[in-house]
Amino acid sequence: MVRKKLIAGLSVAAMTGALTVAVAGVAGGAPAVTWSPCTEEILVGFDCATVAVPMDYAHPDGKQISIAISRHKATEPQRRRGVLFTNPGGPGGTGRDLLYNYLETPLAKVYDIIGIDVRGLGGSTPLNCEVPSTPEPVPTTRPSDTVFPRITEYEKQWEEGCVRGGGEFRKHVTTPNTARDLDRVRAALGEDKISYLGVSYGTWLGAVYGQLFPEHLDRSVLDSSLDPGTTWHDQAYDVVDATKANFDHWASWTARRDATFHLGTTPKKVRASIDKIADRLAVEPVGGIENQTQLDLVVGQYTRYRQVWASLAKDLQKVQAELPLPAGDPALADSNRRAAAVAARLTEQAKTENGVYRTILCDWAWPTDLNVYYRDMRRVRETVPFGGTVPQLAPNNCFFHQGDREPLPAIGKAKYPKGLVLAAEGDTQTPMVNGEAMARTLGSSLIAVRGEGQHGQYTAGGMDPAIPVKPNPCVDDKVNAYLVDGKLPPRRTDCDSTNPPAAIPTDPAPGVEDLIADLGSIAEQLLHAVLPHQAR
């Protein structure tokens, strides 16, 4: 799940079920694909083509739009077992260049791997939104109450701009229609079935495809999944919980090494050290950090990735001591470089997917009371401001969306062919609980990666290029065995992360006072886990 545009700036008439049957019949008569070598520089070496699909599947003979696709042919054609459709998520990530992620895997030997720019994106018929005429509120991880209405007004302008820019086409950019496009592409390729590998939002798209066209889905891997039974808004609560859990794990790890980092001997004391830095940053820059927002983004980003826990603790130790960092200090400079790289990547992605992202979000129902958003923003601002959690809970353009949307299909195991779901313990974009829910709902097998924070598990496919990650054979081998040979793992398999924290010795056993403080922190975490979100 890619964060809404505000977070990117910080770092970061209803159809009936009968329509599906009609669409499936139409897809069978789709014209064959005509391939030619790709001419775009990033796609050179692949084959490219376009497929015409209805803009409105209720009127399949009406206006047509174009879907751009790419292909890498199986390198061992004698072993070819069909096509593998891929999707990078977003919603709205361009997909034709995703093929690069899989060229060095066994999948490339036996599958024609297909990349797709979904409707509205990239080389496909574009969906555009007009940019608001008023400036965006200054991005901040801790917006004051006075900023809330400005954020809301800005999002209203985005919705109005999307209505003007998208016109009639926007009404038909939905996840079910994107799934129908996939089936049109399948038919145009002359394939009876597809296998599917989707990441992030691509897992939801895959689940919807399997629900609408189960007879055409063979093997599927849903990597870093959404929860198919929960709205996008409510999954933001899971993001907050995962962000807090990452911070708590890092604080505990750091507290056990206070002789090295000097941030506090208990998790509470470590948090107090961070809060003192944040309080100072509210007044002036300190220790190479400009403001609270920069601090929150660095802390939120680094606490999810265990392999950089030590770097974060060392940097904050220097800031806490208010020691001016020498020009070009590699530690904090590296922290800021990575945070800036994440922000640049997400900002660029938001620019290219803007219309689709802000349209697909409105597939789901959203709270209609602004007080719900403002209440959550206040609560999280005080408790878990790290990594952009507060903007995640802010009103977005869908609060102002008007008009009917096609109901989302109910996802279940009755129709969906049993497949494989991947999830990571520290992933804050699609938290582990979402992946567990997807596997449970579909009756699919789950690979759970313990101690891992990256988003995208297969082929070390983390979505953050600024953080170094090592491949995880425990994950990759099982995915390959399933997609290539059909060997599905047991109902649940736990893998350990290949990106652990630095091997820094722990301090001697704590005294009684610290033990009591540790128990208090554990009790607080347990209370947080069992209380419903509304009670927090």
N, C-alpha and C positions, 0 to 999 in steps of 0.2 A: 504494500500500500504506500504510494508516494504521497508525501504531505501536500496539503493545499498550498496555493501560491503564496499566501502570507508567510507560511513557514519556509518556503523556498527562499523568499527574500531575506529571511532571518539567517540562515546558515551560510539560515536556511529558511383522442377518444380511444378507450381501452380495447385491445384485441382479445379475442377469446381463444381458448385452447384449441378450438377447431382449426385455427389458422395454421398451427404447426403441421397438421396433416397435409393441408393444401400446399404449403411451402415445400415440404419434403417431396411431393409429387412433381412440382415445378423444377426442383433442383436436378431431378433425373434427366431433364432434357437440356441441360446447360451446354453451350458450345464448347468444343475442346480448346484447351490452352495452346497458344502459339508462343513458344519460347524463343528468345534471342539473347545474345550475350549482353550482360548489363553494361551500360555506358557510364553510369555515375562512378566517380573515382573510388568511393568507399565500397562499391559493390563489384568492382572489376574481378573477374574470375568466376562469378556466379551467373546463372541464367535468370533473366527477368521476363515478366509477362504481366498483363492486366486481365482481369475478369470483370465482365459487366454483371451487375446485380441490381435488383429493384431498389429504388430509394425507399419505397413504401411497399412492404410485402403484402399489405392488404390489397394492393393493386399491382400485381407482379408484371403486368404488361405496360405499366405506365413508365414514368421517367426512370432512366437507368443511371447509376453512378459507377465509378471505376474503383476496383480494388487492386492495388499493386502488390505483386508477390515476387519472391526470389526463390531460387532452388540451388542446392548443392547435391549433385547426383551421388548415389551410393558408389563408393570406390571399389566394392566387390560385387558387381552386378549379379554374379551367380548366386550370391547369398541374399540378395535384396528381398526384404520382407514388407515393402510398401513405403508409405510416406509418413513422415513425422512432422506435424504442425507444431510451431513454436510461437510463444507470445511472451514478451518481456514484462508485461504489466503496465502500470501507470496509475489509473487507466489512461491510456493514450500514449504509451511508449511506441515509437516506431520499431517495426519488427524485422525489416528485410535484412538488416545487418547483424541480427542476433545469431545468424548462422556461424559467425566466427567463433562463438563460444564453444561450439561442439565439433569443430573440424578435427581436433586431435583425439576425439573419443571413439570408442568402438561403434557408436551410433552412426558415424559418418560412413562406416563400411557397409552397413546393411540397410540404411534408410536413405531415400531421397528426403533431405531435410528442407522444409519449406518455411520461409520467413514471410510475414504478412504485415503490411501497413493497414491497420483496420480502417474502416470507414471514417473519413474526416481527417486523416493524418498522412504526412509524408508524401509518397507518390500517389496516394489514392485521392479521390475527390475531397478537397479540403473543407473543413468546417472552421469558420473564423468568428471571433468575437471582436467587437469594437472595444478598444481600450478606454477606460474611464478618462474623462477630461480633467478631473480634479486629481491632485497628487495623492499618492498612497500615503496613509498614515505612517509615520516613521516606524519601521519594524522594531519591535521590542519583545523580549520574552516575558516582561512583567508590565504589561500596559496598565495604566491607572484607570480607575472607573470613568474618568472624564474622556478617555480615549475610546471607550466601548462604542458609543454612538457613532463616532467617526469611522470606526472599522465597519460597523453595520451599514452606514450610508455608502461607503466605498463598495461593499459587496452588492448592494442594491444596484449601483451603477454598472457593475460587472454583469449582472443578470440582464439589465436593460440592453447593454451592449451586445450580449450574446444573442438576445432575441432579434435585434436589428441585423447583426452580422450573419447569423445562421439562417434566418428566414425559415422557410418550410422544411429545409433539410434537417435543421436542428431537432425537429419533432421526432425524427426517425433515427437519430443517433442514440441507440440504446444497447444494452448488453444482449438482450434476446435477438435484436436485428444483426448485431455483430456475429453472434453464433450462427445465425441463418446464412450470413455471408460466408462463414467458414464452410458450411455445407455446400453452398454453391461452388466454392473453389474445389472442394472434394469431388463433386460431380464433374466439374470441368476437367479435372485431372484424370477422370475415368477410373477412380478408385472406389471400391465398395465400402472400405473402412479407412479411417485414419488412426494413427497413434498421436498422442498429444503430450507436449511438455510446456507447461505454463508456469510463470513466476509471478508472485505477488498478486495483483489484480487479475493476472492471467490465470490464476487458479480458479477464481470465480467464473471467468469466461469459460474455462474448461468444464466446470461443474454444470453450467447452464447448457453448454453444448451437449454434454452427456445426458442431460435431462430431456432435452428436446429431440435429440437424435441418437438414442442409445444403440440402435441397430447399426449405426455407422461409426461407433467408437470402439477401437480395439484396446490398446494399452494406454494408460495415462499416468503421468507423474505431475503432481501439483506441488510445486516447490515454494514454501513460505506462503501459507494459505490464509485467506480470509475465512471468517466464520460464516457459513452459508445460512445460518438461522438468525443472524443479528444484523441490524442496520449499520451503515457506515458510521453514523454518529455514535452509536453505542459502542462500537469497537474502539473508539477513541478512549473510552475508559480503560480498555485493556492496554492501550498504548501508555497511558499514565501509570498503570500498575507495573508494567514491564520496565518503564524508565525508573520508577522508584526502586524496584527490585535490583536493577543493575547498580544504582547508586549505593544501596544498602550492602550489596555484596562487595563492591569496591571499598566502601568505608570499613567494613569488617576486616577485609584483607589488609588495608592500610593500617588500621589500628593495631593489628597483630605485629606490625613492623614499625612501631613508633620510633624505635632507636634509629631507624634509617630515615624516616620521613618527617617525624616531629609534628604531625598534624593532630595527634590525640591518641590516647590509649584505648578508647572505646569508640564505637560507631557514632554515638551521640556527640562525643568531643570532636570527632572529625567533621561532622556536619556543622558543629558550632564554628569551627575554623573557617569553613567555606562561607558560612553566613557573615562572619566578621569581614571577610574579603569583599563579599557582595555589598555590605553596608558601606564600606569605604569607597567602593566603585560607584555608589550612588552619588558621591560627592565629587570624586576626581579619579583620574586614571592612577593605577598603582601597579608596580612591578611588571610593566610591559603589557598589561591588559587595559583596554580603553574604557570599558563600561560593564554593567551587569549582563547585558545581552551577550557580549563576547564570552564572558565567564560561563554563562549558562549553556551556551552552545558547545564550548569546549568540554565542559563537564558532562553534558548529556551525550556527546559523541564518544568521548574516551571511556566512560564507564561501561559502555556496552561491549567494547572490544577488550578482552582480557589481555591481549598481547601488548597493549599500550597503557595498562594500569600504572606501571612503575613510572613511565614518563609523565603521566598526569600528576601523580603524587609528588614527584621531584619538582615539577614546575610550580605547583601550588605551594610547596614548602618555600620556594624562593619568593613567591609573591607575598606569602604570609609574613615573612621576615622583612618585607619592604626593602629588599636589596635590589637596587637598580641592576637590571640585567645588562651585561655588556652588549654593545652593538653586534648584531649577528649571532647572539647566543643560540646555539643549535637546538637546545631543548624547547624553549618557548617558541622560537621562530618556527620550528617544525610543527608544533601544536597549531599555531596560527595558520601556517601554510596549508595544513590538512583541513582545518575548518574552512578556510577560504576556498579550497578546492571543492569541498562538499557544497558550499553555497553556490559556487559558479556552476557546478554540474546541475544542481537542482533548478537554479534560475534559468539556465539554458533549456532544460527539459520543459520547464513551465512555459517558456516562450513558444516552443514548438508544438506543445500539446494543449495549449490553453483552452481552445474551444471545446475539444473533446473531453478534457478533464472536467471542466465546469459543467458539461452537459451530462456525462455519465454519472457524476455524483448525484444528480437529481433522479436517477433510477429509484433511489431509496426514499423512504419517508423521513422527514426531518422535523424536529420539535417546532411547533408553531408559536411558542411563547418565548420571547426574548429573555425573560427572566431565567429560563433554564440555562441558556448559554452564559449569561452574566454570572449566575450563581456558581457554575462550574469553573469559570475563569477566575473568580475571586478565590475559590477554595484551592485550586491547583497553583495559583500564583504564590500562595503562602507555603505550600507544602512540597510541590515537585515542579519548580519552574524550569528544570533543566531540559535542554534539547528541543525546545519549541512546543512543549505540552500545552501551554496556555493558548496560543493561536490555534492549535489543533481543535480546541473546544469552542472557538469563537464562531459567531454566525458566518455562514458563507452565502454565496449567491443563491443556493437552493432554498434558503428561507423565503426568498421572494419569487420562487418559481410558480408559474401559473399554467393551467392547462392539464389535461389528462395525460397520464403516462401509462404505458402498458404494464400491467401487474407482473412482477418478477415471478418466475416459476418456483414452486416449492421444490427444494432439493431433497432427495431421499435415495435410499439404497435399493428400492424396489426395481428401478429401471437402470440405474447407473452400473456399468460393468466395474467390478472390483478392480481398484488400482492402487497407487502408492502416493502417500502424502509425506512431505518433508517439512520439518519445523525445527527452530533453534531456540534454546532457552532464553537467550539474551536479545533476540530480535525485537526491536521496538516498533518496527513498521507493521509487521504481521506477527504479533506475539504468539508464543507457544500454545496458549489456550485456544487460539483461533485454529491452528493446525490440528490440535486434538479434536476440536469440534468438527472440522471438515472430515477427518478420517472416520470419526464415529458416525457422522450423518450418512456418509457414503458406504459404510461398511468396508472401508479400504484399510490397507496396512499403513502404519506410521513409522517413520524413522525420526526419532527425536535426538537432536544433537545437544548434549549437555555442555555447559560452559562456553557456548558459542554465541557471539553477538551479531554476526553478519546476516545480511538479508539476501537470500539466495544461497542454497547449500551445494547443489550439484556442480562439480568441476570448480570448486572454490569460487562459485559464481557470485561472490559478494557484490552488491550494487554500489559500494563505496570505493572508488579507485584510489583514494588517498590512504587507505589502511591496508598494509600488507597482510595477505592471508595465505595459508598453506593448504594445499589440497587435502581432502579427507578421504582416504581409501575406504574407510568403513561405510561412508555414504556412497561414493562413486561406484565402488564395486557392486553394491546391491542394486543401484539404479541401472547399471549396465547389464547385470544379470537378468533383471526383469525386462527391460525394453528390448534387449537382444535375444534372450533365450526364454523369456516368459517365466522365470523363476521369481515368484513373488515372495518377499520376506514374510516372517510371522506377523501376527496382528500388530505387535509393537516391538521395535528394535531400538535400543539406546546406543548411541555412539558418543564417544568423548571428543571434545574439540581438539583439533591439531594446532590450536593457537592459544596456549595457556599463558598465564601471567609469567613474568620474569621470575627466575628462581632466586628469590631473596629470602634469607633465613628469617624465621619468626623470632620475636623477642622471647625472653624467659617467661615462664608461667606468670600470669598477672596476680596481683594481690586480691584480697577479699573485696575491696572497694570496686575494683574494676570488674570483678566477676559479677557483682550485683548490678553494675551498670550494664554489662553485657546481657544479663537476664532481662533487664527492663527493656532493652532494645529489641530482643527477640520477642518478648510479649507484645510489644507495639507492632511489630511486623505481622505476628499472627492475628492480632486484632484487625489490622488493615486488610488481611486476606479474607477474613470471614464476614466482615460487615458488608452489606450491600452498598453499591456506589451511592445511592440516594441518601444513605445515612451518614456518609463521610463528610 
